[in-house]
Amino acid sequence: EVTYSDTDYRAHHDFDYLSNGNIIFLVWERVTTTEAQEMGFSGNNAIYPESIVELNPLTNEVVWEWHAKDHFVQDYDSSKANYGVIADNPNKIDINYNSSQSDGDIMHANGITIDETNDLLYVTVNYYSEVWVIDHSTSTTEAASSTGGNYNLGGDLVYRFGNPLTYDNTGEVTLNRVHYPNLLDTGNMLVFSNNIYNGQSAAIEYELSPPYTLVAGQDNEPSVTWEFTDSSLYSLTTSSASRMSNGNTLIGEGTAGTIWEVSESGEVLWQNTNYNSIWRTYPFEIDSPAITALGL
């Protein structure tokens, strides 16, 4: 058990294991009202932007970290820091995209997945309705800057998708609220789009092909290779989509407490409605070591 919490930061929602035994997780970081306004925030309250921390759980040593606040852009006040044209800075994060969030939780990331092959992090950012891709090959110093790492972008976003409106760009909006960046063995990604059809959710599979580029004024969105939705599928929070070994997709419909198994053609093959709520669902083979270790 690891605790990472203080008056100014709090681990939340999700973590992932690295092959070296370290864990990497999401952290809310407190930025005071005065600090936020100096960064170009248009609101009048403290904010809690995201950070990411990699920690050795045996020693509690922080071995790497990334902070969203180091990568802001804003077009609200030319006298403050981070001023620039949003559309000209696709790798930066518009601090004011969700500035009306009165509780300061302007981003609300909820899922993190590491791709160790390409040394990239994928983060689902619920209130920006997109997936952020961050270069994990950087040092902590480089991650606080805009240089260094495999992409020589430091901690700036190397890619983002789902909602090009966040950086005033072109392309189709395919996400409205989002959970669980599920990177598949094929290299594609499944996510749960909570409200893309105005009161109706969807499971969406994207075709991803690193290395990535983000070009201002150009459609940077990946191709959607598969999607499932249904008029009775809806959860504004939580939820997940996972690919089963038989090719079907297992969907956890969060607040409804329903698990769906659907085929590639979109046929509903199985449902279980016996839950009050669901964070995520994970499919396992009956002879998986994770199952046999439980003695089931």
N, C-alpha and C positions, 0 to 999 in steps of 0.2 A: 504494500500500500504506500502510495506517495501522495503527500499533500502539497499543493502549490497555491497558496492563498495568503493575501495580506489586505490591508486597507486600500492599496492602490492596484492590485491585480488579483485575478482569480481564474484558475483553470476551469474550463467548462466544456460540456457537450461531448467531446470526442478525442480519441488519441489513436496512434498507430505504433506498431513495433517496427524497429529496424532490425536487420539481420545481426547487427553487432550487440543486440540486447538493449540498446537505448530506446526510449519512448519519445514520441513527438506529439505535442498536443496544443490545443487552442487556448488562448488566454485573453480575457478582457483586461484592458489596461486603462486606468483612470487618467483622464486629461482634464485639468480644471477648466472652469469657464474662461478665466483670463488666458490660460495657455492655448485653449482652443481658438479663441478669438484672434490671438496673435498668429495662429496658423491659417487664418482666413475663414474660420467657421462663422456662418451667418447667424447662428442661434445664440441664445443667452443662457446656456446651461453647460454643465460638465458633459463630456462625452466619453464613451468607452470603446474606442477602436480596438481592432483585433491585433494580437501578437501571436507568434508561434514560438514555442520553446522546445528544444531537444535536450533531454536530461538523461543522465546515467542513473537508473533507479537504485543501483547498489551503493552509490556514493552521494547521490542527490546533487551532483555537479551539473550545472548548466553548460553544455558543450557547444550549443549553437542557438541563436535566436534571431527573430525577424519581427519588425514592428511596422504596422501599416502607417503609422504617423510619420515615418521617415520618407513616405512616398506619396504625399498628398499633392494635389493641384487644386487651385480654386480660381474662379473668375469673378468673385464677389467684391473684393477690396484690393485695389492695386497697391495700397500702402502696407499690406500685410505680407507675410511669407507665403511662398508657394503660388504666387500669382502667375497665371498663364492662360492660354486658350485651351479649353478642355479637349476640343477635337484634335488639336495638334500634339496632344500628349497621351496617346492610347495606353502607354505603359504605366501611367500614373493613376491615382485613385482620387476621384472628385470628392473632397471632404463634405461637400454640400449636397450630394445627390439625395440623401435622406435626412436633411437637416431639420425637418419638422418632427423628427422622432424625439418627443419631449423627455423621455427617460434616458436619453443619451446613448442608448444601444443602437447606434446608427447603422451597423453592419450585420450583426447577429449571424456570424459564421456558425455552422452546425456540424460540419463533417470535414475530415482531413484524411487523405490517402497519400502514401508515399510510393513513387515509382523509382525503385532503387536502380533499375537498369539505366534510366536516363537522368537519375538524381533530380527529380522534379517532385514538387508537392502540388496536390490538387485540393482546393478548398471550396466547399459550397457556401456561398455568402447569401443568406436568405433574403435580406432586405435590399440587396443590390440585384437579386434574381439572376445571378451568374455564377460561373465557376472560375476561380482564379488559379493560375498556374505560376508557381514560384520556383526559382532556381535554388536548389538546396546545395549546389556545389560550391557556393560562396562561403567565405569565412564570415563570422559575425560582423566584423568591421565592414566587409564588402556588402553584406546584406543591409547595412544601414545607409548605403550609398547607391549610386546609379552606375557603378562600374565594377568589373570583376565577375568571376564565375564563368561557367561554360558559355553563357550568352553575352558576357561582358555588359550586363545590365544591372549588376549588383542585385539589390532586392526589389527593383522595379518589376512589375508583372511582365513575364515573358509571353503570356497568352491569357486570354479571357474569352468566355463565350456564354451565350444564352440571352444576353440583354445588351445589345450595342448602344442602347440609349444612355447607359451609364457613362459613356465617354463620347457622346454626341456623334455617333458613327452610324454608318449605313448597315444594312443587313436585317434579316428577319429576327424578331423577338420570339424565342422559343421557350423561355422560362418566365414564370411569375411565381415567386417563392420557389425554393429548391432545397432538397435534402439528399444526402448520401452520394458522394462522388465515387461510384463503384467502378474501379478500373478492371476490365475483363482481361482474360489471358490473351485475347485477340489484339489487345491494345485499344479497343473501343471502350467507351464509358457509358454506363447506365446511370441515370439520375431519376429522381422522382420530382416531377414538376407539380407543385401543389395546387396552383390555381390558374393554369394557363388558359382554360376554357371558361372563365367567369363562373366559378362555382363547380368546376369539374377538373379533376386532376388527370395526369398522364404519366406513364413510364416512358422515357425517351432514351434511345441509344444513339450516341454520336460516334462518328468515325474520326478518330484522332490520329495524327501523323507527325509526331515530333521529328526533327527540331521545328520549333514554332517561330512564326513572325507575326508581328502586329504592325499594320501599316495604316497611318491616318488617312481617313477618307476612302478606305477600301473595305469591301465586305470581307471580314476576317472570320466569319462564322463557319464552324465545321458542318459537314453534311449529316443530316439525320438519316440513319439507316433503318431504324425500326421504331415504332411507337404503338403504345396501347392506351386506349382510353375507353371509358364507359360512362353512361349517364348517371350511374349510381356510384362511381368511383370519385370520392372527394375527401380530402383531409387537408386543412389549411396548415397544419403543423406536422412535425415528425415525418414518418413514412420512409419507404425504401423500395428498391427493385434489385433483384439478384438473378443471375442466370444459373439455371440448374444444369446438371450434367446431361440430361436428356434433351437439352435445347429449349425447354420451356422457361418461362420467367416467373419467379416467385415475387409477389408484390405484397408489401405490408402497408395496409391502409390505416394510417396512424390513429386518428381520433375515432374512427368508426370501429376499430378493433377487428378488422376483417383481413384475412390472408387469402390472396388469390393465386391460383396457378393458371397461367394462360399459355397457349401455344404460339408458335411463331406467326401463325395465320390470324391470331387474335381470338381464338375460341377459348371460352372460359371452361377449364377442365375440372376445377375443384375450388371450393371455398370453405373457409372455417370462420365462423362469426362469433366464436366463444370468448372473445377478449374485450375488455373495456377500452384498452388503448394499446398501441404498439409503437415502440421506438423504431425497431428494424426487424426484418426477418432474414435469416441466413440458412440456405439449404445445405444439408450434409448427407452424404451417403450413409446407409445403415451400418456399414462396416468401417466407417471413418474412425481413426484413432481418437478423435474428439468425442465420439459417441461411446466407443468401447471403454474409454477411460472412466466414464461415468457408471459403468457396470450395468448399462441398460440392455 
